[in-house]
Every structure is written in C-alpha cells, then in structure tokens.
Amino acid sequence: MRFRQKMVLVMVWLLTLSYGVGGVLLIRQNFQSSLKQIQTNAEESYEMILKSIQLVNFVDIQQDLSNISNTLETMNTSESLAGMSLKRGEKVLYQNGENIEEMAESSSEFTSLLFTRESRHLYQISGEIRTNGKPLELTVVYDITSVYQARDAQIMTYHQVLAILLLFGGGAAWLISFLMTKPLVKVSRTARALSNGDLDARVNPKTHDEIGQLGSDFDNMADRLSDNISELKNSMEHQEMFMGSFAHELKTPMTSIIGYADLIRSEALGPEESQEAANYIFSEGKRLEALSFKLLDLLMMRNQKLKMVPTDMKHMIENLTHHLQPVYRKKGIALQCRCEPGICMVEPDLFGSVIANLVDNSRKAMDNGGNIMIMGDSYKGNYRIRVIDNGRGMPEEAIRHITEAFYRVDKSRSRAQGGAGLGLTLCKEIINLHEGKIAFASREGNGTCVTVMIKEITG
C-alpha cells in the first residue's frame, strides 16, 4: 500500500472515530435529557390529577366516588395520557386506555415504570390517596414514544451526515495527501533519474517546510554527487593522459637504447661508433632513472606528512641563489636575488627544491643567456616569491596545462635539455602540501613571472 493511501485511510479513520464518538455522545445526552424532561412533566401531571381528586373529595365529602370518576374522565383528554386507572383494593372504579402493568411494591409515595408495548414506549406512575378515610390507588400511563422517535430521527440524520462527511472528508483527505506527498513523489522521481544517469535532475522544492528541506538537502547531495563524478571523470582522464604520456616518454629512449644495443651486439663497430652508442645508451638510461625518481617523489609526497619548521625565507633563498650563481654564470645567465625578511612554516629541503625547479625552468626558456630575478616580500599576510625571467615566454594555452605531468611547452627543447615534464608538477604538489598557491604570467617573447604565495608567520 502506498504512503498516500495510508494517509487517506488514517485521516478517514480519525474523522470517523472523532465524529462517531462525538455524535453518539451528543445524541445520547440529548435523548437522556429529553427523557428526563418528559418524565418530569408526567410526574407533574400526575400530581395535578391527584390534587384535583383531593379537591373534589374536599368540596363534598359526602359525595360518592362517581364524581371522582367523572373528574378523571374529564381530565383524560391529554394526547400524552395513554391510560388511567382508579382502584380501591381489587375493585376497579375507573379504567380507560392502556392496560396497567403490574408493579413491584415500593415504600415511596409514587412508583414508576418504563416499558414498551406494541412499538409504543410508555411511562407508568402509581400512587395512593385517601377519600373518606379509605385508600384509593391511582395509576396513570403516559405515552413517551415521541422521545424515542426523535432519537431515531437524530440517529438517521447522523448516519446521513456521516455518509456525506466521509464522502467529502475522504475526497479532502485524498487531496491533502496528494499535495503533501507530491514533493516526495518528485524526490523519488529525481532519485530514479539520477540512478539512470541523468546527473542534471533536481527536485527544486517550492516550499520551506520539512519536505521542502528534504528536497533542498537532496539537491545538495545531488550537486555533491555530480561534482564528485565530474572530478572522478577528470581524474580518470588525467590518469589516462598520464599513462599515455608516460608510455610515450618511455618509448623514445627505450627504442633508442634497444636500437643501439642491437647495433653493438650485431655489428662490429669502430671505437668511435661504439663510444658514441654507449654514451647515448648511458644518457638515455640516466634520463629514465631521473624520470623514475621524480615519479617516486610524487608518490611519496602524496602519502607523507611534512615536518615543517619556522624558516627565514630571505636567508633560505639567498643561500640557494648563492650556490646556483656560478653554474648559471657559465651559461651566460645573470641570477639575482632581492628578498625581504619573512618567517614561514615550511619543509626547507622541499621548498628549496621548488625555488630550484622554478629557476631551472627559467634557464630552459633561454637560448643565449639572459636574466633571472628572484624577489620575495610580504603581501596581504603571505610571503610572496616571484621568479622573473626574460626568456621565450609561453602562449596563454600553455599556462593552463603547465603543471600537468609530462606537459612541455616545447617538447623538442625540453627533451634535449633533459626535462621529463614533471618539474612543475612536483612544485605544485609541494606548494599544495604547504597550503600555498602558485600562479603563472607569461607572454611569448617577453619572458615569464611565476608567483608563489605561502602564509607568513606574523607577530
């Protein structure tokens, strides 16, 4: 059974129960009140008859009982009087209407009895009076069927109203349950759409109640799910690109190594040719070794927790620059440093490798020497490091992919210079571990500026 049907049944059941109990109690109370009222009226009428008989007897104490009987005959005109009887002992002095029911003896002044005869409801009252010192028994029967007929009419009206109420109440209950469960149906439909692959399906609730909040929470979950799936797809695409690039990186040196090794094995080469082949095999082997080491570095950095220490960035960068300057000077490159003091929480060796990689990338962007400037200063609560060169620069499209594994702006130049396309990928990973940011600004022919931002310790 569907939840909507359960709601309708529960609402109809509650409506029936509340109206049923209330209606029955109301009819019963009304009936009891009417019955009590008509009994009171009957008792008052009986007392009036008794007083009339006593009055007749008092006016002429010598009269015989025929005058009393005539008085009773005269008073027996009310529609509610169904019968009357006057007896002295076993002798019936006056009898009219319904037969009198036998009643149990009672010590009270009056005795009464409710009974039913031929679908009529009767109320009988008996009592004694004395005339000329002799007791008379007066019994009066009243017809109170009208009270029961009124009750039956109320019950019939109650059943009719109950039927109409259930009809309209059931319709209203169905409409209310439909409106209340409509958002739930929409949530269910959206869930099925998501399970069938429609990641754009949303509930978009129109209300702000609990069900509306459920729809909003469901949409938030769907958004997160869609984002996670998109990230997973991007990750899988990056992995495929990584594997393809990695295979391509291995293919060229392995083909050369195998080719030169086969040449040495199958042919008698001269000393110079043998030396050239061995040198090529050695250089390609070293490049493969460097590639494997960098891949290992990437894997290890993602799984290790860094031990960071407060480090004076100016001192660290100046020391690194001092050791690199002689090497770069031989290549015709002027490496300069201009840094302000600043303390940051870093892992010195790893962060030093970031600066070295950035400087090395600047070197590879120069053909015939040039200038490289490392600048460091405090900027909006961060320590900002900028590596600026006047090399070849990069196109805008290359900047979006520069930190991807194995990506090279100029593949022939980078491979010739021993690059594997992993340097900036390692830099980005290290900076992320330090909760910093890296950005690139470049224009072809006008050089490149790489900016690294890392939180500075103040105070």
N, C-alpha and C positions, 0 to 999 in steps of 0.2 A: 504494500500500500504506500502510495506517495505521501510525502510530508504535507502537501496541500490538502489532500483528502483527510488526513489525520486531523489537521487543524479545523476543517469544516465539521467533522464528526464531534470533536471536543467542544467546539463552540455551540453546536446544536444541542449537544447533551447538557451543557451547562445552562443554556437557555431553557430547555425543557425542565430541568431539575429546579431551577430558581422559580420559573413561572408556575410549575406544577405544585411545588410545596407552598408557595405564596397563595396561589389560587385556592387550593384545598383548605388552607388555614383560614382564609378570608371567608369562604362560603360556609365553613363550619361555624366560625364565630358569628356570622350573620344569622345563620339558622338557629343557633343556640339562643341568641339574643331575641329573635322573633318568637321562638317557642316559649321562652320565659315570659315575654311580654303578654302573649295571648293567654298563658296560664294565669298570670296576674289579673288580667281582665276577666277571665272566667271566675276566678275566686271572688273578685269584687262583685260580679253579677250575682253569684250565689249568695253572698252576704246580703245583697239588696233584697233578694227574694225572701230570705229568712226574716229580715226586718219587716217586710211587707206582711208576712204571715203573722208575725208577732203583733203588728199594729192592728190587723183585723181582729185578732183574738182579744186585744186590749180594749177595743172600742165596745164590743158587745161580748162580754164573757159568757153570756147565756146562749149565744148562737151555737148552732150545731156545726159540724165540720163541713157541711156542704158549702158554706160561704168561703171557707178556706180553699176548697177545691175550685170554686168559681174564680177566686182570685188567681189561683195558679193557671187556670185556663186562659184568663185574660192576659197574664204575663208571658205566656208561651207563644210569643209572636216573633221573637228574635230569630234571624236566619242561622245564627250560630248555635241555638238550642236544638239539639238533636233528639232529646228525650227528657222526661221528667217523671218522677215517681214519689208518691207520698204514702207511707205505710204506718200503721200502728200495730206493732208486733208483726204477726203474719198476715194481717188484713190489709189489703191494698185499698187505699182511699182514693187515690188518683194515679192514673197511668196514661202516658201519652208518648208517642215516638219510639225511639230505640229501646230495646230491652236492656235491663240493668244487669251489669256484670256483678258476680259475687265478689265481695272484697273482704280481705282479712281484717279481723277486729283490730282496732287501734285505740290507744288511750288518749290520743289527741282529740281536739274539738272537731276537726274535719279530717276526712281521709280522701285521698285522690288516687286515680289510676289512669295510666295511659294505655290504650290498646287499639288494635286495628281490626276492622270488621268489614269484609267485602270491599277492600281497597279504600276504605274510609278510615281516617285517623281520628280517634275520639278521646275526649278527656272527661273523666267522670269524677264528681265530687259528692261526698255523702256527709251528713251531719244530723244532729238531733235538736228538736225544740220541744218545749212543753206547752200544752194548751189544756186548761182546766186541770192542771196537775198531772196530766198524762203525757208520756213521751211520744213524739212523732218523728219518724225518720224520713228526711227529705234527701232525695238523690237527683242530681241534675247531670245530664250528659251534654257536652259541648262538642261540636264538630270543628276540629282544627286542621282539616285536610288542606286548607289554603296555605298554611305554613309549609307543609311538605311539597305542595305543588310549586310554591315559589322557589323552594330549594332545588327541586328537579329542573325548573326552568333556568335557574342560575347555573346548574351543572351543565345543562345542554349548551347554554351560551358560552360557558367556559370552554367546553370542548371545541366549539366552532372557532372561538377566538384563538385557542391553542393551535388548531389546524392552520389558521391563517398566519399566525405568528411564526409557526415552524416553516411555512412556505416562504414567507418574506424573510424571516430570520436566516433560513438556510441559504437563500439567494444572497443576502447581505454577507453572511459568513463566507460564502464562496468568493464573492467579490473582494472582501477584505483579505482573505488568504491569498487570492491571486495577486493583489497589489503588494502584499507583504513578501511573498515568495518570488515575485518577478525578478528582483535583483539576484536572488540565489540561483534562479534558472540561468540568468545572464552569466554569473560566475562559473556555473557548471559548463555552459556553452563555451565560454572563453577558455576554460581548462582543457576541454576536448580539442579546441582549435590549436592550443599550444602543443598538446600531445601529438597532434597531426602535423606539426612543423610550422604552423603559422605564428611566428615569433612576434608579429605586429598586433596580434589580437589583444584587446584590453577591455576591461569592464566599464571604465569611465562612469562611476556611480553618480547619480543625480541628487542623492540625499546625504545627510550628515549624521544619520543615526548609526546604530551598531552595525546594521547590514551594510550601510554605505561605507563605514570604516573598514569593514571586512573587504569590500570591493577595492578600496584605496590600498589596503595592505596587500591584496592580491596583485594589483597593478604594480606596486613597488617591487614585489617579489618577481613578477614577470620582467620588469625592467632590469633587475639584477641578473636574472637568468639570461636574458637576451645579451646583456653586456658580457657575462661570463662566457657565453657561447661564442660571441664575436671575438673575445680575447683568445679563446681556445682555438678558433679558426685561424686567427692571426698567428698564434704561437705555432700551430701546425704548419702554416705557410712558411714562417720563418725557419722552422726546423727543416722543411723540405729544401728551402733555399740554402740553408746552412750545409746540409748534406750534399746538395748539388755543387756548391762552391768548394766544399772540402774535397769532394771527389775530383773536381777539376784541378784544384791545387795539387793533388797527389799525382794526377795523370801526367802532367807535363814533366816534372822531374823524374818520375818513375820510368816514363818512356825513354827519356834521355839516358838514365842510369842503365836500364836494360840494354838499350841500343849500344852504348859504349862498352859495356861489359861483354856483350856478344861479339863486338868487333875485336876486343882484345883477345877473347877466347878463340875466335875462329880464324883470325888472320895474324900474320907475322908483321907487327908494326915496328916502325923505327923508333929509336929512343925519344925523339921529339914528339912523335904522334902518341906514343904510349904515355909520355908525361902529360900531354895535353888531355888525353882521355881520362887519366887518373885524377888530374886536377878538376875536371868537370864533374866526375863522379863524386869527388870529395866535397865540392862546393854545393852540389845538389843535395847530397846527404846531410850536410850541415844545415841547409835550409829546411829540410824535412825535420831535422832534430829541433830546430828553433820553433817550427810550427807546432810540433807535438808538445814542447814545453809551454808554449803560450796557451794551447788548449787545456793543458793540465792546470795552468794558473787560473783560467776562467772557471773551471770546475771547482777548484779548491776555494776560491774566493766566495763562491755562492754558498758554500757549506761551512765556512769557518766564521767564528766570532772574533772580531778585531779587538786587540788590546790598545786602546787609544790613550795617549798621554798629552798633557799640555805642551804645545810646541810653538816656539817663536818662529813664525813663518818667514820673517825677513832673514833671520840667521840661516834657516834651512835652505832657502832659495839662493842666497848669496854663496853659500858653500858649494852648492850644486853647480852654480854658474862658474865659479872659480875653477872647478875641476874640468868643466867642459870647454872652457875658453881656448886652451891650447890646441885641442883637437879641431875645433871649428876654425881657428885662425889659419891652420894649414890648408883648409878648404876655401879660404878667402871669405869667410863669413864672420862678421863682427857681432859677437854675442854680448849683450849688455844687460845689466840688472839695475832697476831703480824701484826699491821696495820700502814701504813704511813698516814700522814695528806693528805686530799683531799676534795675539795668542789664540790658537785654535786647538781643539781636541782632534788629533789625527794619529794615524799609524805612520810614523816618519818614513820608513822604508817604502811602503806602498805609495804614499803621497809623493815622495820624491820621484818614484818611477812615473807618476802622472806627468810631472813637470818635464822629466827627461823625454818621455814619449812625445809630448807636445812640441818640444824644441826639435826633436828628431824629425817630426813631420814637417816642421818649417824648413829644416835643412833640405829635405827631399823635394820641396817645392822650388828650390833654387838651382839654376843651371850653372851660373858663373859667379857664384858668391853673392853676398847681399848682407842685409842687416836683420838681426833678430833682437827684439826688446822684450824683457820680462818686467812687468810692472805689478806692484802689489800695494793695495791701500784699503782702508776701512770704508765700507759703503753700506748704509742702512742696516747696521747690526751684523753685517757679514764681512768676511775678508775676501776682497776681490783680487783675483790673479788674472792678468791678461798677458797672453803671449802673442806678440805682433811681429809680422814679417812682411817683407816687400817682394815675396816670391810670385809665382804664376797665378795664385788665387784659384778659386773654384767657381763653377757655374752654380746658379741657385738650385737646380735639380739635385746636384751632388750633395749639397748641405743637408738635405732631408735624409740621405742614406749614409752619411759619412761614418756614423757609429755602428753600422751593421757589420756583422762578421764577414770578412773576406772582400768587403767592398773597397774598390780602389778608384780614385778619380781618373788616373792614367795608369792602366794596368801594365803596359809595357815598361814604363819608367819605374814603377814600384817594384815590379818583379826583378828588374835589372839591379835595383838598389837593395835587394834582399828583403823586401817587405812581404808580409803574409796577409796584410789586410786585417790584422787583429789588434793593432796598437790602440786605436781609438775605442774599440770595443772594450778592451781592458781598462782604459781610462774611465769610460763611462761607468763600468761596474764598480771600480774603486771609489769614484765620486758618489755613486748611489749608496755604497756602504757607509760613507761618511755623511749621508743625508745632505749632500750638496747638489749643485746644478752646474751643467756645462752648456755653453751656447757658442755658436759659430757665426761670424760675419765675414763675408768674403765677396770679392768681385774679380772676375777674370782680368789678369794683367795688373791688378792693384794690390795684391797681397791678401793676407788673411789675419783676422784677430779672433783668438779663442779666449773666451771668458769663463773662469771657474769661480763659483761663489760657494763659500763654506762658512758656516756660522762661527762667529767670533766670540770669545770669552771676554765679557766686559766687566769692569769693576774689579 
